[in-house]
Amino acid sequence: MKIVSRNEELLREALSCIPQPSSRASLASCHKLIRFEDISAAAFKIQCGVQKTPCMYSRLSKQYGMDIYLKKEFLQYTGSVKERGVLYLLMSLPQEQQRKGVIVASDSNFSMAVAHHASELRVPVFVTVASSTAPARVRTCRDYGAVVISYGSTAREAQLHARRLAQENGYLYLEEEDSAVYLSGLGTVGLEVYEQVPKLDAVIFPAGGHCGLLAGAAAALKHLNPHISVIGVESESFPVLQQSLKAGHPTDDQACNNHHFYGDVSGVCFGSNSLQLTGKLVDKVVAVREEDILMSMLRLLEYERATIDAEGAIGLAALVAGKLPELKGKRVAVVICSGNLELHLLQECIARALTLDSRVCRFSLVISDCPGDMSKLLEILAREEARVLDIQQERTFVTSELFAVQVTCTVETRDKIHTAQLRNALLERYPTTAWTER
């Protein structure tokens, strides 16, 4: 695919002052200027190894007053956009190193992408994880073809062990970093979005500690059309990208939350390349609350039938939270980059999101412990078309009056208006009804 566009001066300026990479970089020789030609070359080289995912018009468009197109990168084989950068990285390794193998140390989307594509390329691949790693993640890496080594009780111990094995056996230790090769692979998303959605006004990406996708795709999009607005979204809990842009260098935010809910969005892993590209090419970086992310996950599940994790949902969360009012009436693409949500978290996230959306509510009231009074309460709930999820009764510790029962009821409603109607109906019959605030 040949695309004629303006020259590379903007990208050269963005990376003109990059310092030499630190000793932690796994592929120091790969750190160089990222050019549009690099991204085009990556797109050509990996086209047979990754999916060209759809970028589809969303039913959410009417709800938020703009034309929303969702780039569904969660449809990649491992459920993550990281495959693009990983595959190009592995294909760029010398044959001798491909013969010796690679090793990674985490249970992240990056590691799963390495496990899958290294196996497909017949490159020996090893993954070291801490003993506390979820069994499902370990099984997934093994299913992709990696040799999984459990070592130590913390991620740090697993990393040190992986480095030691790499030094002793000649493996290449890989960690997610911002080499030009890796960024070029990730940047191919920008090429596809530009090709799939004509007359784009803006593209929204996840940001946070892992902003390689944002940086690489911004390089492609701004080269093709500098008028397209590129926006990054990160969590208010750890706005590391905004802090780093303000400081002018990557910062180590000790407040980062490493809960599995946030996945690859938490933590600091970007380097000077990603930061310089982001500072020069990205138009805006906004932060969203955890509640906004949960609501975004719920909307994607309901409207797109897509089970998305926090990293994948955080871009849409900016629209859900109303953080980008300037995009009203515009044509906007949102990159849904990841869908690796653990089952127990899925259940918790849906339950919390329904509560935040005022569609699951709880109330308590006191009724007399006489035959028929409970039936009357259930009749009101049935008449108001509320779905009863749980009812609990307390008799022993009710102090308001003798021979009374305190009923605590959890119900599901259609929406906020339905919840308000139910509340009014109950207060009319039971004035002392107490609602549990979320």
C-alpha positions as CSV (number, residue, x, y, z in Angstrom):
1,M,0.0,0.0,0.0
2,K,1.6,3.3,-1.1
3,I,0.3,6.5,0.3
4,V,1.6,9.8,-0.9
5,S,1.7,12.5,1.7
6,R,3.7,15.2,3.3
7,N,7.4,14.7,4.3
8,E,8.7,13.5,7.6
9,E,9.8,16.8,9.1
10,L,7.2,16.7,11.9
11,L,8.4,13.3,13.0
12,R,12.1,14.3,12.8
13,E,11.5,17.3,14.9
14,A,9.5,15.3,17.4
15,L,12.5,13.0,18.0
16,S,15.4,15.3,17.4
17,C,16.5,15.4,21.0
18,I,16.0,11.8,22.1
19,P,18.8,10.7,24.5
20,Q,20.5,7.4,24.3
21,P,18.3,4.5,25.6
22,S,19.0,3.3,29.1
23,S,20.5,-0.1,29.9
24,R,17.0,-1.5,30.6
25,A,16.1,-1.5,26.9
26,S,16.2,-5.0,25.4
27,L,16.8,-3.9,21.8
28,A,19.0,-0.8,22.1
29,S,20.1,-1.1,18.6
30,C,16.5,-0.7,17.4
31,H,16.1,2.7,19.0
32,K,16.2,5.2,16.1
33,L,14.0,7.7,14.4
34,I,10.5,6.5,13.6
35,R,9.5,7.4,10.1
36,F,6.3,7.0,8.2
37,E,8.2,4.6,5.9
38,D,8.9,2.4,8.9
39,I,5.2,2.2,9.7
40,S,4.3,1.4,6.1
41,A,7.0,-1.3,6.0
42,A,5.6,-2.8,9.2
43,A,2.1,-2.9,7.7
44,F,3.3,-4.8,4.6
45,K,5.4,-7.2,6.6
46,I,2.8,-8.2,9.3
47,Q,-0.3,-8.2,7.0
48,C,-0.4,-12.0,6.9
49,G,0.2,-12.5,10.6
50,V,-2.4,-10.2,12.2
51,Q,-6.0,-9.4,11.6
52,K,-7.1,-6.3,9.7
53,T,-9.8,-5.6,12.2
54,P,-13.0,-3.9,11.3
55,C,-13.7,-0.3,12.1
56,M,-17.5,-0.2,12.4
57,Y,-20.2,2.4,12.9
58,S,-21.5,2.1,16.4
59,R,-25.1,2.2,17.7
60,L,-23.7,4.4,20.5
61,S,-23.5,7.3,18.0
62,K,-27.0,8.5,18.6
63,Q,-26.6,8.4,22.3
64,Y,-23.6,10.6,22.3
65,G,-24.4,12.9,19.4
66,M,-21.5,12.1,17.1
67,D,-20.6,9.5,14.4
68,I,-18.6,6.9,16.4
69,Y,-16.6,4.2,14.7
70,L,-15.1,1.4,16.8
71,K,-11.7,0.0,15.7
72,K,-12.1,-3.6,17.1
73,E,-8.6,-4.6,17.9
74,F,-9.8,-6.9,20.6
75,L,-10.6,-9.3,17.7
76,Q,-6.9,-10.1,17.3
77,Y,-6.0,-13.7,18.1
78,T,-4.7,-12.9,21.6
79,G,-7.3,-10.2,22.1
80,S,-4.9,-7.3,22.0
81,V,-3.5,-4.7,19.7
82,K,0.0,-5.5,21.1
83,E,0.3,-8.3,18.5
84,R,1.1,-5.8,15.8
85,G,4.2,-4.5,17.5
86,V,5.3,-7.8,18.8
87,L,5.1,-9.6,15.5
88,Y,7.1,-6.9,13.7
89,L,9.6,-7.0,16.5
90,L,10.0,-10.7,16.3
91,M,10.2,-10.7,12.5
92,S,13.0,-8.1,12.7
93,L,15.3,-10.2,14.9
94,P,18.4,-11.7,13.4
95,Q,18.1,-15.4,12.5
96,E,20.6,-16.4,15.1
97,Q,18.6,-14.8,17.8
98,Q,15.4,-16.4,16.5
99,R,17.1,-19.7,16.8
100,K,18.2,-19.1,20.4
101,G,14.8,-17.8,21.5
102,V,13.2,-15.0,23.6
103,I,12.0,-14.7,27.1
104,V,9.4,-12.4,28.8
105,A,8.5,-11.9,32.4
106,S,4.8,-11.1,33.0
107,D,1.3,-12.2,32.3
108,S,0.4,-9.1,30.3
109,N,-1.1,-8.7,26.9
110,F,2.4,-8.1,25.6
111,S,3.6,-11.4,27.0
112,M,0.7,-13.3,25.5
113,A,1.3,-11.8,22.1
114,V,5.0,-12.8,22.3
115,A,4.0,-16.3,23.3
116,H,1.7,-16.7,20.3
117,H,3.7,-15.1,17.6
118,A,7.0,-16.5,18.7
119,S,5.5,-20.0,18.5
120,E,4.0,-19.3,15.1
121,L,7.5,-18.2,13.9
122,R,9.0,-21.3,15.5
123,V,11.1,-19.1,17.9
124,P,11.6,-20.8,21.3
125,V,9.7,-18.7,23.8
126,F,9.7,-18.7,27.6
127,V,7.5,-16.8,30.0
128,T,8.4,-16.4,33.7
129,V,5.6,-15.4,36.1
130,A,5.2,-15.0,39.8
131,S,3.6,-17.8,41.8
132,S,0.6,-15.6,42.5
133,T,-0.3,-15.3,38.8
134,A,-3.9,-16.3,37.9
135,P,-4.0,-19.9,36.7
136,A,-6.1,-18.9,33.6
137,R,-3.3,-16.6,32.4
138,V,-0.7,-19.3,32.9
139,R,-2.8,-21.8,30.9
140,T,-3.3,-19.2,28.1
141,C,0.4,-18.6,27.7
142,R,1.0,-22.4,27.6
143,D,-1.8,-22.8,25.1
144,Y,-0.1,-20.3,22.8
145,G,3.0,-22.4,22.8
146,A,5.3,-20.8,25.5
147,V,7.2,-22.6,28.2
148,V,5.9,-21.0,31.4
149,I,8.2,-20.9,34.4
150,S,6.7,-20.0,37.8
151,Y,9.3,-18.3,40.0
152,G,9.2,-16.1,43.1
153,S,6.3,-14.5,44.8
154,T,6.5,-11.1,43.1
155,A,6.7,-9.8,39.6
156,R,10.1,-8.3,40.4
157,E,11.5,-11.7,41.3
158,A,10.1,-13.2,38.1
159,Q,11.8,-10.5,36.1
160,L,15.2,-11.0,37.7
161,H,15.0,-14.7,37.1
162,A,14.1,-14.1,33.4
163,R,17.1,-11.8,33.0
164,R,19.3,-14.4,34.6
165,L,18.0,-17.1,32.3
166,A,18.5,-14.9,29.3
167,Q,22.1,-14.2,30.2
168,E,22.9,-17.9,30.9
169,N,21.2,-19.3,27.8
170,G,21.5,-16.6,25.2
171,Y,17.8,-15.8,25.1
172,L,16.7,-12.3,24.3
173,Y,14.9,-10.7,27.2
174,L,11.9,-8.7,25.9
175,E,9.9,-6.2,27.7
176,E,7.4,-3.7,26.4
177,E,9.5,-0.6,25.4
178,D,9.4,2.1,22.8
179,S,11.9,1.0,20.1
180,A,11.1,2.2,16.6
181,V,10.4,-1.3,15.5
182,Y,7.7,-1.9,18.2
183,L,6.2,1.6,17.7
184,S,6.1,1.1,13.9
185,G,4.1,-2.1,14.3
186,L,1.6,-0.5,16.7
187,G,1.4,2.5,14.3
188,T,-0.2,0.3,11.6
189,V,-3.5,0.8,13.5
190,G,-3.4,4.4,12.4
191,L,-3.0,3.4,8.8
192,E,-6.0,1.1,8.9
193,V,-8.2,3.6,10.7
194,Y,-7.4,6.3,8.1
195,E,-8.1,3.9,5.2
196,Q,-11.4,2.5,6.7
197,V,-13.1,5.7,7.9
198,P,-13.0,8.6,5.4
199,K,-13.2,12.2,6.5
200,L,-12.2,11.5,10.1
201,D,-12.2,14.4,12.5
202,A,-10.6,12.6,15.5
203,V,-9.2,9.3,16.8
204,I,-9.2,8.3,20.4
205,F,-6.6,6.0,21.9
206,P,-5.8,4.5,25.4
207,A,-2.9,6.2,27.0
208,G,-1.6,5.9,30.6
209,G,1.7,4.1,31.3
210,H,1.6,2.2,28.0
211,C,1.3,4.9,25.3
212,G,3.2,3.2,22.5
213,L,0.0,2.7,20.6
214,L,-0.9,6.3,21.0
215,A,2.5,7.5,19.9
216,G,2.9,5.1,16.9
217,A,-0.6,5.6,15.6
218,A,-0.3,9.4,16.0
219,A,2.8,9.3,13.8
220,A,0.9,7.6,11.0
221,L,-2.3,9.7,11.3
222,K,-0.6,13.1,11.5
223,H,1.6,12.2,8.5
224,L,-1.5,11.3,6.5
225,N,-3.6,14.2,7.6
226,P,-2.3,16.7,10.2
227,H,-5.9,18.0,10.7
228,I,-7.1,14.8,12.3
229,S,-7.2,15.3,16.1
230,V,-5.4,12.6,18.1
231,I,-6.6,12.2,21.7
232,G,-5.2,10.0,24.5
233,V,-7.2,8.9,27.5
234,E,-5.8,7.7,30.8
235,S,-7.1,7.0,34.3
236,E,-7.4,9.7,36.9
237,S,-6.0,7.2,39.4
238,F,-2.6,7.4,37.8
239,P,-2.3,10.2,35.2
240,V,1.3,9.3,34.4
241,L,1.3,10.5,30.9
242,Q,0.0,14.0,31.8
243,Q,2.6,14.2,34.6
244,S,5.4,13.1,32.3
245,L,4.4,15.6,29.6
246,K,4.4,18.3,32.1
247,A,7.8,17.3,33.6
248,G,9.3,16.8,30.1
249,H,10.5,13.3,31.0
250,P,9.0,9.9,32.0
251,T,8.0,10.0,35.6
252,D,7.7,7.1,38.1
253,D,4.3,7.6,39.7
254,Q,4.4,5.6,42.9
255,A,0.7,5.9,43.2
256,C,0.1,3.6,40.2
257,N,-2.6,1.1,40.9
258,N,-1.5,-2.4,39.7
259,H,-4.9,-4.0,40.3
260,H,-5.7,-6.5,37.5
261,F,-8.7,-4.4,36.6
262,Y,-6.5,-1.8,34.9
263,G,-4.2,-4.3,33.2
264,D,-1.6,-2.8,30.9
265,V,-3.0,0.7,31.3
266,S,-1.3,1.0,34.8
267,G,2.4,1.3,35.4
268,V,5.1,3.2,33.6
269,C,6.9,1.6,30.7
270,F,7.2,4.3,28.0
271,G,10.5,5.9,27.2
272,S,11.7,9.1,25.6
273,N,10.6,8.0,22.1
274,S,7.0,7.6,23.0
275,L,6.9,10.6,25.2
276,Q,8.5,12.9,22.6
277,L,6.1,11.7,19.9
278,T,3.1,12.1,22.1
279,G,4.1,15.6,23.2
280,K,4.6,16.7,19.6
281,L,1.8,14.9,17.7
282,V,-1.0,14.2,20.2
283,D,-3.5,17.1,20.4
284,K,-5.0,16.3,23.8
285,V,-4.7,13.9,26.8
286,V,-7.7,13.6,29.2
287,A,-8.2,11.5,32.3
288,V,-11.4,9.6,33.3
289,R,-12.7,8.1,36.5
290,E,-12.9,4.4,37.3
291,E,-16.7,4.8,37.2
292,D,-16.5,6.1,33.7
293,I,-14.5,3.1,32.6
294,L,-17.0,0.7,34.1
295,M,-19.9,2.5,32.3
296,S,-18.0,2.3,29.1
297,M,-17.5,-1.5,29.5
298,L,-21.3,-1.8,30.2
299,R,-22.2,0.2,27.1
300,L,-19.8,-1.9,24.9
301,L,-21.3,-5.1,26.3
302,E,-24.9,-4.0,25.7
303,Y,-24.6,-2.2,22.4
304,E,-21.7,-4.1,20.7
305,R,-21.9,-7.5,22.4
306,A,-18.2,-7.0,23.2
307,T,-16.6,-8.1,26.5
308,I,-13.8,-5.5,26.9
309,D,-11.3,-4.9,29.7
310,A,-10.4,-1.5,31.2
311,E,-7.6,-0.8,28.7
312,G,-10.0,-1.4,25.8
313,A,-12.8,0.6,27.2
314,I,-10.9,3.6,28.5
315,G,-11.1,5.5,25.1
316,L,-14.9,5.3,24.9
317,A,-15.0,6.3,28.6
318,A,-13.9,9.8,27.6
319,L,-17.1,10.1,25.5
320,V,-19.3,8.5,28.2
321,A,-18.0,11.0,30.8
322,G,-18.5,13.9,28.5
323,K,-14.8,14.9,28.5
324,L,-14.8,15.8,24.8
325,P,-17.7,18.1,24.1
326,E,-15.9,19.6,21.1
327,L,-16.5,16.3,19.2
328,K,-20.3,16.7,19.1
329,G,-21.4,16.2,15.5
330,K,-18.0,15.0,14.4
331,R,-16.8,11.8,12.9
332,V,-14.8,10.0,15.6
333,A,-12.9,6.7,15.7
334,V,-12.3,5.0,19.0
335,V,-9.6,2.2,19.2
336,I,-10.9,-0.7,21.4
337,C,-7.5,-2.2,21.9
338,S,-8.0,-5.1,24.3
339,G,-10.6,-7.7,25.4
340,N,-8.7,-9.8,28.0
341,L,-11.0,-9.6,31.0
342,E,-10.8,-12.3,33.6
343,L,-14.2,-14.0,34.3
344,H,-14.4,-13.1,38.0
345,L,-13.6,-9.5,37.1
346,L,-16.3,-9.5,34.4
347,Q,-18.9,-10.4,36.9
348,E,-17.8,-7.8,39.4
349,C,-17.6,-5.1,36.8
350,I,-21.0,-5.7,35.4
351,A,-22.6,-5.7,38.8
352,R,-20.9,-2.4,39.8
353,A,-21.7,-0.8,36.4
354,L,-25.4,-1.6,36.7
355,T,-25.4,0.0,40.2
356,L,-23.7,3.1,38.9
357,D,-26.2,3.3,36.1
358,S,-29.1,3.2,38.7
359,R,-30.4,0.0,37.2
360,V,-29.7,-2.1,40.3
361,C,-30.9,-0.5,43.6
362,R,-31.5,-1.5,47.2
363,F,-34.0,-0.2,49.7
364,S,-35.1,-1.1,53.2
365,L,-38.5,-0.7,54.9
366,V,-40.4,-2.0,57.9
367,I,-43.7,-3.8,57.6
368,S,-45.9,-5.6,60.1
369,D,-45.2,-9.3,60.5
370,C,-48.7,-10.2,59.4
371,P,-49.9,-12.5,56.7
372,G,-50.4,-10.6,53.4
373,D,-48.1,-7.6,54.1
374,M,-45.2,-9.2,52.2
375,S,-47.6,-10.0,49.4
376,K,-48.6,-6.4,49.1
377,L,-45.0,-5.3,48.8
378,L,-44.4,-7.8,46.1
379,E,-47.6,-6.6,44.3
380,I,-46.2,-3.1,44.1
381,L,-42.9,-4.3,42.8
382,A,-44.7,-6.4,40.1
383,R,-47.0,-3.5,39.2
384,E,-43.9,-1.3,38.7
385,E,-42.2,-4.0,36.6
386,A,-39.2,-4.2,38.9
387,R,-37.2,-7.4,38.8
388,V,-36.5,-8.7,42.3
389,L,-33.0,-10.0,42.7
390,D,-32.8,-10.6,46.4
391,I,-35.0,-10.2,49.6
392,Q,-33.8,-10.4,53.1
393,Q,-35.9,-10.2,56.3
394,E,-34.8,-9.2,59.8
395,R,-37.1,-9.7,62.8
396,T,-34.9,-10.1,65.9
397,F,-33.1,-6.8,65.8
398,V,-35.9,-4.5,64.6
399,T,-36.3,-1.9,67.4
400,S,-38.9,0.4,65.9
401,E,-41.9,-1.6,66.9
402,L,-42.9,-5.1,68.1
403,F,-44.0,-7.8,65.7
404,A,-42.5,-6.0,62.7
405,V,-40.0,-7.2,60.1
406,Q,-37.4,-5.2,58.3
407,V,-37.2,-6.1,54.6
408,T,-34.2,-5.3,52.5
409,C,-34.8,-5.7,48.8
410,T,-32.5,-5.6,45.8
411,V,-34.2,-5.0,42.5
412,E,-33.3,-4.4,38.9
413,T,-34.9,-1.6,36.8
414,R,-34.7,-0.5,33.2
415,D,-33.1,2.9,33.7
416,K,-32.9,5.9,36.0
417,I,-36.5,7.1,35.1
418,H,-37.8,3.6,36.0
419,T,-35.9,3.7,39.3
420,A,-37.4,7.1,40.2
421,Q,-40.9,5.9,39.4
422,L,-40.4,2.8,41.6
423,R,-39.0,5.0,44.4
424,N,-42.0,7.3,44.3
425,A,-44.5,4.4,44.4
426,L,-42.8,2.8,47.4
427,L,-42.6,6.1,49.3
428,E,-46.3,6.7,48.7
429,R,-47.1,3.4,50.4
430,Y,-44.2,3.2,52.8
431,P,-43.0,6.7,53.8
432,T,-40.1,5.4,55.9
433,T,-38.5,3.6,53.0
434,A,-34.7,4.0,53.1
435,W,-32.7,3.8,49.9
436,T,-29.1,2.6,49.9
437,E,-27.0,5.2,48.2
438,R,-24.3,3.9,45.9
